[in-house]
Amino acid sequence: MTLVDAGFLIDFLRGRGEAQARMKAAESSGEVLYVTPVVAYEVLVGAYAAGGRSLLRARELVRSLSFLSLDLEAVEEAARTGADLRKLGTPIGPMDTLNAGAALQRHERVLTRDADYARVRGLVVESY
């Protein structure tokens, strides 16, 4: 399983070649791509602001993916991660921290171009 971040989905929606190729590879191999509610929110906020066809495409994409819940264990993992990064003086944004916590708690990798995720100890990051 792979947790995708909002940047990947936005790149896919904008037709960025690397994201398009990675999505196609996932589809052809049967790989399940997951989003957290946080990722869905990030994608949909921009889509609602844009409206029209952008909103329709974003809603369709988000609905086609599997959701990874943010349960108490994932939130606690995110909190530990956030605290550790603060202590090191290298914090990342709260939404990225929640996504990282969900991935860490379930031993999943994160598909992203966001270099911030690389600072999370123990997180497997796949770039595209």
C-alpha positions as protocol buffer text, in pm:
chain_id: "A"
residue {
  index: 1
  type: MET
  ca { x: 0 y: 0 z: 0 }
}
residue {
  index: 2
  type: THR
  ca { x: 108 y: 352 z: -71 }
}
residue {
  index: 3
  type: LEU
  ca { x: -15 y: 673 z: 86 }
}
residue {
  index: 4
  type: VAL
  ca { x: -13 y: 956 z: -165 }
}
residue {
  index: 5
  type: ASP
  ca { x: 19 y: 1317 z: -63 }
}
residue {
  index: 6
  type: ALA
  ca { x: -180 y: 1611 z: -197 }
}
residue {
  index: 7
  type: GLY
  ca { x: 106 y: 1732 z: -415 }
}
residue {
  index: 8
  type: PHE
  ca { x: 107 y: 1406 z: -608 }
}
residue {
  index: 9
  type: LEU
  ca { x: -267 y: 1424 z: -673 }
}
residue {
  index: 10
  type: ILE
  ca { x: -248 y: 1791 z: -772 }
}
residue {
  index: 11
  type: ASP
  ca { x: 40 y: 1714 z: -1009 }
}
residue {
  index: 12
  type: PHE
  ca { x: -166 y: 1430 z: -1156 }
}
residue {
  index: 13
  type: LEU
  ca { x: -469 y: 1655 z: -1205 }
}
residue {
  index: 14
  type: ARG
  ca { x: -250 y: 1919 z: -1371 }
}
residue {
  index: 15
  type: GLY
  ca { x: -114 y: 1660 z: -1615 }
}
residue {
  index: 16
  type: ARG
  ca { x: 242 y: 1651 z: -1486 }
}
residue {
  index: 17
  type: GLY
  ca { x: 414 y: 1367 z: -1670 }
}
residue {
  index: 18
  type: GLU
  ca { x: 586 y: 1202 z: -1373 }
}
residue {
  index: 19
  type: ALA
  ca { x: 265 y: 1187 z: -1172 }
}
residue {
  index: 20
  type: GLN
  ca { x: 68 y: 1062 z: -1472 }
}
residue {
  index: 21
  type: ALA
  ca { x: 322 y: 783 z: -1531 }
}
residue {
  index: 22
  type: ARG
  ca { x: 326 y: 681 z: -1164 }
}
residue {
  index: 23
  type: MET
  ca { x: -54 y: 670 z: -1149 }
}
residue {
  index: 24
  type: LYS
  ca { x: -64 y: 458 z: -1464 }
}
residue {
  index: 25
  type: ALA
  ca { x: 195 y: 219 z: -1315 }
}
residue {
  index: 26
  type: ALA
  ca { x: -17 y: 181 z: -1001 }
}
residue {
  index: 27
  type: GLU
  ca { x: -330 y: 111 z: -1202 }
}
residue {
  index: 28
  type: SER
  ca { x: -164 y: -146 z: -1427 }
}
residue {
  index: 29
  type: SER
  ca { x: -2 y: -332 z: -1137 }
}
residue {
  index: 30
  type: GLY
  ca { x: -313 y: -328 z: -917 }
}
residue {
  index: 31
  type: GLU
  ca { x: -135 y: -124 z: -649 }
}
residue {
  index: 32
  type: VAL
  ca { x: -376 y: 35 z: -403 }
}
residue {
  index: 33
  type: LEU
  ca { x: -319 y: 406 z: -347 }
}
residue {
  index: 34
  type: TYR
  ca { x: -448 y: 559 z: -26 }
}
residue {
  index: 35
  type: VAL
  ca { x: -527 y: 908 z: 92 }
}
residue {
  index: 36
  type: THR
  ca { x: -599 y: 1039 z: 438 }
}
residue {
  index: 37
  type: PRO
  ca { x: -890 y: 1274 z: 498 }
}
residue {
  index: 38
  type: VAL
  ca { x: -623 y: 1547 z: 528 }
}
residue {
  index: 39
  type: VAL
  ca { x: -495 y: 1479 z: 175 }
}
residue {
  index: 40
  type: ALA
  ca { x: -849 y: 1474 z: 36 }
}
residue {
  index: 41
  type: TYR
  ca { x: -917 y: 1806 z: 208 }
}
residue {
  index: 42
  type: GLU
  ca { x: -604 y: 1968 z: 68 }
}
residue {
  index: 43
  type: VAL
  ca { x: -691 y: 1860 z: -287 }
}
residue {
  index: 44
  type: LEU
  ca { x: -1057 y: 1955 z: -262 }
}
residue {
  index: 45
  type: VAL
  ca { x: -998 y: 2300 z: -111 }
}
residue {
  index: 46
  type: GLY
  ca { x: -809 y: 2407 z: -421 }
}
residue {
  index: 47
  type: ALA
  ca { x: -1061 y: 2238 z: -647 }
}
residue {
  index: 48
  type: TYR
  ca { x: -1356 y: 2412 z: -483 }
}
residue {
  index: 49
  type: ALA
  ca { x: -1175 y: 2745 z: -518 }
}
residue {
  index: 50
  type: ALA
  ca { x: -1118 y: 2677 z: -889 }
}
residue {
  index: 51
  type: GLY
  ca { x: -1466 y: 2535 z: -948 }
}
residue {
  index: 52
  type: GLY
  ca { x: -1597 y: 2403 z: -1276 }
}
residue {
  index: 53
  type: ARG
  ca { x: -1421 y: 2115 z: -1446 }
}
residue {
  index: 54
  type: SER
  ca { x: -1134 y: 2125 z: -1194 }
}
residue {
  index: 55
  type: LEU
  ca { x: -1373 y: 2051 z: -912 }
}
residue {
  index: 56
  type: LEU
  ca { x: -1541 y: 1768 z: -1099 }
}
residue {
  index: 57
  type: ARG
  ca { x: -1208 y: 1604 z: -1184 }
}
residue {
  index: 58
  type: ALA
  ca { x: -1072 y: 1641 z: -828 }
}
residue {
  index: 59
  type: ARG
  ca { x: -1386 y: 1496 z: -672 }
}
residue {
  index: 60
  type: GLU
  ca { x: -1380 y: 1203 z: -912 }
}
residue {
  index: 61
  type: LEU
  ca { x: -1013 y: 1135 z: -840 }
}
residue {
  index: 62
  type: VAL
  ca { x: -1048 y: 1155 z: -462 }
}
residue {
  index: 63
  type: ARG
  ca { x: -1351 y: 927 z: -468 }
}
residue {
  index: 64
  type: SER
  ca { x: -1157 y: 669 z: -672 }
}
residue {
  index: 65
  type: LEU
  ca { x: -892 y: 626 z: -402 }
}
residue {
  index: 66
  type: SER
  ca { x: -903 y: 428 z: -78 }
}
residue {
  index: 67
  type: PHE
  ca { x: -915 y: 619 z: 249 }
}
residue {
  index: 68
  type: LEU
  ca { x: -673 y: 556 z: 532 }
}
residue {
  index: 69
  type: SER
  ca { x: -833 y: 665 z: 858 }
}
residue {
  index: 70
  type: LEU
  ca { x: -670 y: 892 z: 1108 }
}
residue {
  index: 71
  type: ASP
  ca { x: -744 y: 687 z: 1417 }
}
residue {
  index: 72
  type: LEU
  ca { x: -605 y: 751 z: 1764 }
}
residue {
  index: 73
  type: GLU
  ca { x: -293 y: 542 z: 1703 }
}
residue {
  index: 74
  type: ALA
  ca { x: -211 y: 736 z: 1385 }
}
residue {
  index: 75
  type: VAL
  ca { x: -270 y: 1069 z: 1560 }
}
residue {
  index: 76
  type: GLU
  ca { x: -44 y: 966 z: 1848 }
}
residue {
  index: 77
  type: GLU
  ca { x: 226 y: 859 z: 1602 }
}
residue {
  index: 78
  type: ALA
  ca { x: 192 y: 1196 z: 1430 }
}
residue {
  index: 79
  type: ALA
  ca { x: 217 y: 1376 z: 1764 }
}
residue {
  index: 80
  type: ARG
  ca { x: 535 y: 1185 z: 1856 }
}
residue {
  index: 81
  type: THR
  ca { x: 679 y: 1259 z: 1514 }
}
residue {
  index: 82
  type: GLY
  ca { x: 591 y: 1627 z: 1537 }
}
residue {
  index: 83
  type: ALA
  ca { x: 744 y: 1655 z: 1884 }
}
residue {
  index: 84
  type: ASP
  ca { x: 1063 y: 1479 z: 1771 }
}
residue {
  index: 85
  type: LEU
  ca { x: 1100 y: 1709 z: 1472 }
}
residue {
  index: 86
  type: ARG
  ca { x: 1044 y: 2017 z: 1690 }
}
residue {
  index: 87
  type: LYS
  ca { x: 1314 y: 1901 z: 1931 }
}
residue {
  index: 88
  type: LEU
  ca { x: 1551 y: 1865 z: 1637 }
}
residue {
  index: 89
  type: GLY
  ca { x: 1457 y: 2211 z: 1512 }
}
residue {
  index: 90
  type: THR
  ca { x: 1326 y: 2068 z: 1183 }
}
residue {
  index: 91
  type: PRO
  ca { x: 945 y: 2071 z: 1212 }
}
residue {
  index: 92
  type: ILE
  ca { x: 720 y: 2009 z: 915 }
}
residue {
  index: 93
  type: GLY
  ca { x: 365 y: 2131 z: 861 }
}
residue {
  index: 94
  type: PRO
  ca { x: 86 y: 1982 z: 1070 }
}
residue {
  index: 95
  type: MET
  ca { x: -94 y: 1826 z: 773 }
}
residue {
  index: 96
  type: ASP
  ca { x: 224 y: 1657 z: 654 }
}
residue {
  index: 97
  type: THR
  ca { x: 287 y: 1541 z: 1010 }
}
residue {
  index: 98
  type: LEU
  ca { x: -59 y: 1383 z: 1030 }
}
residue {
  index: 99
  type: ASN
  ca { x: -3 y: 1207 z: 697 }
}
residue {
  index: 100
  type: ALA
  ca { x: 339 y: 1085 z: 808 }
}
residue {
  index: 101
  type: GLY
  ca { x: 189 y: 956 z: 1133 }
}
residue {
  index: 102
  type: ALA
  ca { x: -76 y: 759 z: 944 }
}
residue {
  index: 103
  type: ALA
  ca { x: 188 y: 606 z: 717 }
}
residue {
  index: 104
  type: LEU
  ca { x: 427 y: 524 z: 1002 }
}
residue {
  index: 105
  type: GLN
  ca { x: 157 y: 367 z: 1215 }
}
residue {
  index: 106
  type: ARG
  ca { x: 62 y: 133 z: 930 }
}
residue {
  index: 107
  type: HIS
  ca { x: 416 y: 79 z: 798 }
}
residue {
  index: 108
  type: GLU
  ca { x: 327 y: 231 z: 462 }
}
residue {
  index: 109
  type: ARG
  ca { x: 533 y: 447 z: 231 }
}
residue {
  index: 110
  type: VAL
  ca { x: 445 y: 798 z: 119 }
}
residue {
  index: 111
  type: LEU
  ca { x: 448 y: 895 z: -248 }
}
residue {
  index: 112
  type: THR
  ca { x: 550 y: 1260 z: -269 }
}
residue {
  index: 113
  type: ARG
  ca { x: 784 y: 1521 z: -414 }
}
residue {
  index: 114
  type: ASP
  ca { x: 779 y: 1710 z: -83 }
}
residue {
  index: 115
  type: ALA
  ca { x: 1128 y: 1696 z: 67 }
}
residue {
  index: 116
  type: ASP
  ca { x: 989 y: 1763 z: 416 }
}
residue {
  index: 117
  type: TYR
  ca { x: 882 y: 1401 z: 449 }
}
residue {
  index: 118
  type: ALA
  ca { x: 1246 y: 1288 z: 425 }
}
residue {
  index: 119
  type: ARG
  ca { x: 1306 y: 1442 z: 769 }
}
residue {
  index: 120
  type: VAL
  ca { x: 1068 y: 1194 z: 933 }
}
residue {
  index: 121
  type: ARG
  ca { x: 1272 y: 916 z: 1091 }
}
residue {
  index: 122
  type: GLY
  ca { x: 1160 y: 570 z: 984 }
}
residue {
  index: 123
  type: LEU
  ca { x: 928 y: 689 z: 708 }
}
residue {
  index: 124
  type: VAL
  ca { x: 975 y: 531 z: 367 }
}
residue {
  index: 125
  type: VAL
  ca { x: 942 y: 803 z: 105 }
}
residue {
  index: 126
  type: GLU
  ca { x: 897 y: 735 z: -264 }
}
residue {
  index: 127
  type: SER
  ca { x: 961 y: 1027 z: -496 }
}
residue {
  index: 128
  type: TYR
  ca { x: 832 y: 1053 z: -850 }
}
